[in-house]
Amino acid sequence: MAADELKSVLNRLRRAQGQIAGVIRMIEEGRDCEEVITQLAAVSRALDRAGFAIIATGLQHCMAEEGQVDGDRDRMRARLEKLFLSLA
């Protein structure tokens, strides 16, 4: 992963980490269930976006490699598709 791509993913993950800490605090404080669930949904979306960014980067690098033989490219595409579907 390139440095700028890595930085973007790390920022997303750090943001999600902060959101998770906030959710834990909310639960400890006995906050309303609806508020907690809303924040959990936001964390889930942030993690999904980080995962999609990683997969998209992998796709770019995979498809950009011209030296790959068709079998390797097909296996890589299948692996990336499986990863993508695991997040869907």
Backbone as JSON Lines, residues from 0, in Angstrom:
{"i":0,"aa":"M","n":[0.84,-1.18,0.0],"ca":[0.0,0.0,0.0],"c":[0.88,1.24,0.0]}
{"i":1,"aa":"A","n":[0.54,2.2,-0.82],"ca":[1.3,3.45,-0.87],"c":[1.07,4.24,0.41]}
{"i":2,"aa":"A","n":[2.02,5.12,0.72],"ca":[1.98,5.87,1.97],"c":[0.71,6.7,2.11]}
{"i":3,"aa":"D","n":[0.28,7.36,1.05],"ca":[-0.93,8.19,1.15],"c":[-2.18,7.34,1.33]}
{"i":4,"aa":"E","n":[-2.22,6.17,0.69],"ca":[-3.35,5.26,0.85],"c":[-3.37,4.71,2.27]}
{"i":5,"aa":"L","n":[-2.2,4.36,2.77],"ca":[-2.08,3.83,4.12],"c":[-2.51,4.88,5.14]}
{"i":6,"aa":"K","n":[-2.11,6.11,4.94],"ca":[-2.47,7.19,5.85],"c":[-3.99,7.36,5.93]}
{"i":7,"aa":"S","n":[-4.64,7.31,4.79],"ca":[-6.1,7.44,4.74],"c":[-6.79,6.32,5.51]}
{"i":8,"aa":"V","n":[-6.34,5.09,5.3],"ca":[-6.94,3.95,6.0],"c":[-6.68,4.05,7.5]}
{"i":9,"aa":"L","n":[-5.46,4.41,7.88],"ca":[-5.15,4.55,9.3],"c":[-5.99,5.65,9.95]}
{"i":10,"aa":"N","n":[-6.22,6.74,9.24],"ca":[-7.08,7.8,9.77],"c":[-8.49,7.29,10.01]}
{"i":11,"aa":"R","n":[-9.01,6.53,9.07],"ca":[-10.36,5.96,9.23],"c":[-10.4,5.03,10.44]}
{"i":12,"aa":"L","n":[-9.38,4.2,10.59],"ca":[-9.35,3.26,11.71],"c":[-9.2,3.98,13.05]}
{"i":13,"aa":"R","n":[-8.4,5.03,13.08],"ca":[-8.26,5.8,14.33],"c":[-9.57,6.49,14.69]}
{"i":14,"aa":"R","n":[-10.27,6.99,13.68],"ca":[-11.58,7.61,13.92],"c":[-12.55,6.57,14.5]}
{"i":15,"aa":"A","n":[-12.54,5.38,13.92],"ca":[-13.4,4.3,14.42],"c":[-13.02,3.92,15.84]}
{"i":16,"aa":"Q","n":[-11.72,3.92,16.13],"ca":[-11.24,3.6,17.47],"c":[-11.8,4.61,18.47]}
{"i":17,"aa":"G","n":[-11.79,5.88,18.1],"ca":[-12.35,6.92,18.96],"c":[-13.85,6.75,19.14]}
{"i":18,"aa":"Q","n":[-14.53,6.37,18.07],"ca":[-15.97,6.14,18.16],"c":[-16.28,4.97,19.08]}
{"i":19,"aa":"I","n":[-15.49,3.91,19.0],"ca":[-15.69,2.75,19.86],"c":[-15.5,3.15,21.33]}
{"i":20,"aa":"A","n":[-14.47,3.94,21.6],"ca":[-14.26,4.42,22.97],"c":[-15.47,5.22,23.44]}
{"i":21,"aa":"G","n":[-16.04,6.01,22.54],"ca":[-17.24,6.78,22.87],"c":[-18.43,5.88,23.16]}
{"i":22,"aa":"V","n":[-18.58,4.82,22.4],"ca":[-19.68,3.88,22.62],"c":[-19.52,3.19,23.97]}
{"i":23,"aa":"I","n":[-18.3,2.79,24.29],"ca":[-18.04,2.16,25.59],"c":[-18.42,3.11,26.72]}
{"i":24,"aa":"R","n":[-18.03,4.37,26.58],"ca":[-18.36,5.38,27.58],"c":[-19.88,5.54,27.71]}
{"i":25,"aa":"M","n":[-20.56,5.56,26.57],"ca":[-22.01,5.7,26.58],"c":[-22.68,4.55,27.33]}
{"i":26,"aa":"I","n":[-22.2,3.34,27.09],"ca":[-22.76,2.17,27.77],"c":[-22.49,2.25,29.26]}
{"i":27,"aa":"E","n":[-21.26,2.61,29.62],"ca":[-20.9,2.73,31.04],"c":[-21.75,3.79,31.75]}
{"i":28,"aa":"E","n":[-22.12,4.83,31.02],"ca":[-22.92,5.91,31.59],"c":[-24.41,5.6,31.57]}
{"i":29,"aa":"G","n":[-24.78,4.48,30.97],"ca":[-26.19,4.09,30.91],"c":[-27.01,4.91,29.93]}
{"i":30,"aa":"R","n":[-26.37,5.36,28.86],"ca":[-27.06,6.18,27.86],"c":[-28.15,5.37,27.15]}
{"i":31,"aa":"D","n":[-29.04,6.1,26.51],"ca":[-30.17,5.52,25.81],"c":[-29.71,4.52,24.75]}
{"i":32,"aa":"C","n":[-30.41,3.4,24.68],"ca":[-30.07,2.32,23.75],"c":[-30.04,2.81,22.31]}
{"i":33,"aa":"E","n":[-30.98,3.65,21.93],"ca":[-31.04,4.14,20.55],"c":[-29.8,4.95,20.2]}
{"i":34,"aa":"E","n":[-29.32,5.76,21.14],"ca":[-28.11,6.54,20.91],"c":[-26.9,5.62,20.72]}
{"i":35,"aa":"V","n":[-26.82,4.59,21.56],"ca":[-25.7,3.64,21.49],"c":[-25.71,2.93,20.14]}
{"i":36,"aa":"I","n":[-26.88,2.45,19.73],"ca":[-26.99,1.74,18.45],"c":[-26.63,2.65,17.28]}
{"i":37,"aa":"T","n":[-27.05,3.9,17.35],"ca":[-26.71,4.86,16.29],"c":[-25.2,5.01,16.17]}
{"i":38,"aa":"Q","n":[-24.52,5.11,17.29],"ca":[-23.07,5.24,17.27],"c":[-22.39,3.95,16.8]}
{"i":39,"aa":"L","n":[-22.94,2.8,17.21],"ca":[-22.38,1.53,16.73],"c":[-22.51,1.41,15.22]}
{"i":40,"aa":"A","n":[-23.62,1.87,14.68],"ca":[-23.8,1.84,13.22],"c":[-22.76,2.72,12.54]}
{"i":41,"aa":"A","n":[-22.46,3.87,13.14],"ca":[-21.44,4.76,12.58],"c":[-20.06,4.09,12.59]}
{"i":42,"aa":"V","n":[-19.75,3.4,13.68],"ca":[-18.47,2.68,13.77],"c":[-18.4,1.6,12.7]}
{"i":43,"aa":"S","n":[-19.49,0.88,12.54],"ca":[-19.53,-0.19,11.54],"c":[-19.29,0.37,10.14]}
{"i":44,"aa":"R","n":[-19.91,1.49,9.82],"ca":[-19.7,2.11,8.5],"c":[-18.25,2.55,8.33]}
{"i":45,"aa":"A","n":[-17.66,3.11,9.38],"ca":[-16.26,3.55,9.3],"c":[-15.33,2.36,9.03]}
{"i":46,"aa":"L","n":[-15.58,1.25,9.71],"ca":[-14.76,0.06,9.5],"c":[-14.97,-0.51,8.1]}
{"i":47,"aa":"D","n":[-16.22,-0.5,7.64],"ca":[-16.49,-0.97,6.28],"c":[-15.74,-0.13,5.26]}
{"i":48,"aa":"R","n":[-15.76,1.19,5.44],"ca":[-15.06,2.07,4.49],"c":[-13.57,1.8,4.48]}
{"i":49,"aa":"A","n":[-13.0,1.54,5.65],"ca":[-11.57,1.22,5.71],"c":[-11.3,-0.08,4.96]}
{"i":50,"aa":"G","n":[-12.14,-1.07,5.17],"ca":[-11.98,-2.35,4.47],"c":[-12.12,-2.2,2.97]}
{"i":51,"aa":"F","n":[-13.12,-1.43,2.53],"ca":[-13.3,-1.21,1.1],"c":[-12.11,-0.48,0.5]}
{"i":52,"aa":"A","n":[-11.55,0.47,1.24],"ca":[-10.38,1.2,0.74],"c":[-9.2,0.26,0.55]}
{"i":53,"aa":"I","n":[-9.02,-0.66,1.49],"ca":[-7.92,-1.62,1.38],"c":[-8.14,-2.53,0.17]}
{"i":54,"aa":"I","n":[-9.36,-3.0,-0.01],"ca":[-9.66,-3.88,-1.14],"c":[-9.51,-3.14,-2.46]}
{"i":55,"aa":"A","n":[-10.0,-1.9,-2.52],"ca":[-9.89,-1.12,-3.76],"c":[-8.43,-0.91,-4.13]}
{"i":56,"aa":"T","n":[-7.6,-0.64,-3.13],"ca":[-6.17,-0.47,-3.38],"c":[-5.57,-1.77,-3.91]}
{"i":57,"aa":"G","n":[-5.97,-2.88,-3.31],"ca":[-5.49,-4.17,-3.78],"c":[-5.89,-4.43,-5.21]}
{"i":58,"aa":"L","n":[-7.12,-4.07,-5.56],"ca":[-7.58,-4.24,-6.94],"c":[-6.75,-3.41,-7.9]}
{"i":59,"aa":"Q","n":[-6.49,-2.17,-7.52],"ca":[-5.69,-1.3,-8.39],"c":[-4.31,-1.89,-8.63]}
{"i":60,"aa":"H","n":[-3.67,-2.33,-7.56],"ca":[-2.32,-2.88,-7.69],"c":[-2.34,-4.19,-8.48]}
{"i":61,"aa":"C","n":[-3.35,-5.0,-8.22],"ca":[-3.45,-6.29,-8.9],"c":[-3.63,-6.11,-10.4]}
{"i":62,"aa":"M","n":[-4.53,-5.23,-10.77],"ca":[-4.82,-5.03,-12.19],"c":[-3.71,-4.26,-12.9]}
{"i":63,"aa":"A","n":[-2.91,-3.52,-12.16],"ca":[-1.84,-2.74,-12.76],"c":[-0.61,-3.59,-13.08]}
{"i":64,"aa":"E","n":[-0.5,-4.75,-12.44],"ca":[0.66,-5.61,-12.66],"c":[0.51,-6.32,-14.01]}
{"i":65,"aa":"E","n":[1.3,-5.88,-14.95],"ca":[1.2,-6.42,-16.31],"c":[1.88,-7.78,-16.45]}
{"i":66,"aa":"G","n":[2.83,-8.07,-15.58],"ca":[3.6,-9.3,-15.72],"c":[2.89,-10.54,-15.23]}
{"i":67,"aa":"Q","n":[1.7,-10.38,-14.69],"ca":[0.99,-11.54,-14.17],"c":[0.45,-12.41,-15.31]}
{"i":68,"aa":"V","n":[0.54,-13.7,-15.1],"ca":[-0.1,-14.62,-16.05],"c":[-1.58,-14.69,-15.71]}
{"i":69,"aa":"D","n":[-2.37,-15.12,-16.68],"ca":[-3.82,-15.12,-16.51],"c":[-4.28,-15.9,-15.28]}
{"i":70,"aa":"G","n":[-3.66,-17.04,-15.02],"ca":[-4.04,-17.85,-13.85],"c":[-3.83,-17.1,-12.55]}
{"i":71,"aa":"D","n":[-2.69,-16.4,-12.44],"ca":[-2.41,-15.62,-11.24],"c":[-3.42,-14.49,-11.08]}
{"i":72,"aa":"R","n":[-3.7,-13.83,-12.17],"ca":[-4.65,-12.71,-12.14],"c":[-6.04,-13.22,-11.74]}
{"i":73,"aa":"D","n":[-6.44,-14.37,-12.26],"ca":[-7.75,-14.93,-11.93],"c":[-7.83,-15.31,-10.45]}
{"i":74,"aa":"R","n":[-6.76,-15.9,-9.93],"ca":[-6.73,-16.26,-8.51],"c":[-6.78,-15.01,-7.63]}
{"i":75,"aa":"M","n":[-6.03,-13.99,-8.02],"ca":[-6.03,-12.75,-7.26],"c":[-7.41,-12.11,-7.29]}
{"i":76,"aa":"R","n":[-8.03,-12.08,-8.45],"ca":[-9.36,-11.5,-8.57],"c":[-10.35,-12.26,-7.69]}
{"i":77,"aa":"A","n":[-10.25,-13.59,-7.67],"ca":[-11.15,-14.4,-6.84],"c":[-10.93,-14.11,-5.35]}
{"i":78,"aa":"R","n":[-9.67,-13.97,-4.95],"ca":[-9.37,-13.65,-3.55],"c":[-9.93,-12.29,-3.16]}
{"i":79,"aa":"L","n":[-9.73,-11.29,-4.03],"ca":[-10.23,-9.95,-3.74],"c":[-11.75,-9.91,-3.74]}
{"i":80,"aa":"E","n":[-12.37,-10.67,-4.62],"ca":[-13.83,-10.74,-4.64],"c":[-14.34,-11.34,-3.33]}
{"i":81,"aa":"K","n":[-13.68,-12.39,-2.86],"ca":[-14.08,-13.02,-1.6],"c":[-13.93,-12.03,-0.44]}
{"i":82,"aa":"L","n":[-12.84,-11.28,-0.42],"ca":[-12.65,-10.27,0.62],"c":[-13.74,-9.21,0.55]}
{"i":83,"aa":"F","n":[-14.03,-8.75,-0.65],"ca":[-15.06,-7.73,-0.83],"c":[-16.4,-8.23,-0.32]}
{"i":84,"aa":"L","n":[-16.76,-9.45,-0.68],"ca":[-18.05,-10.01,-0.26],"c":[-18.1,-10.24,1.24]}
{"i":85,"aa":"S","n":[-16.97,-10.47,1.87],"ca":[-16.97,-10.65,3.32],"c":[-17.35,-9.36,4.04]}
{"i":86,"aa":"L","n":[-17.17,-8.22,3.39],"ca":[-17.56,-6.93,3.97],"c":[-18.98,-6.53,3.6]}
{"i":87,"aa":"A","n":[-19.51,-7.12,2.56],"ca":[-20.85,-6.73,2.07],"c":[-21.95,-7.27,2.96]}
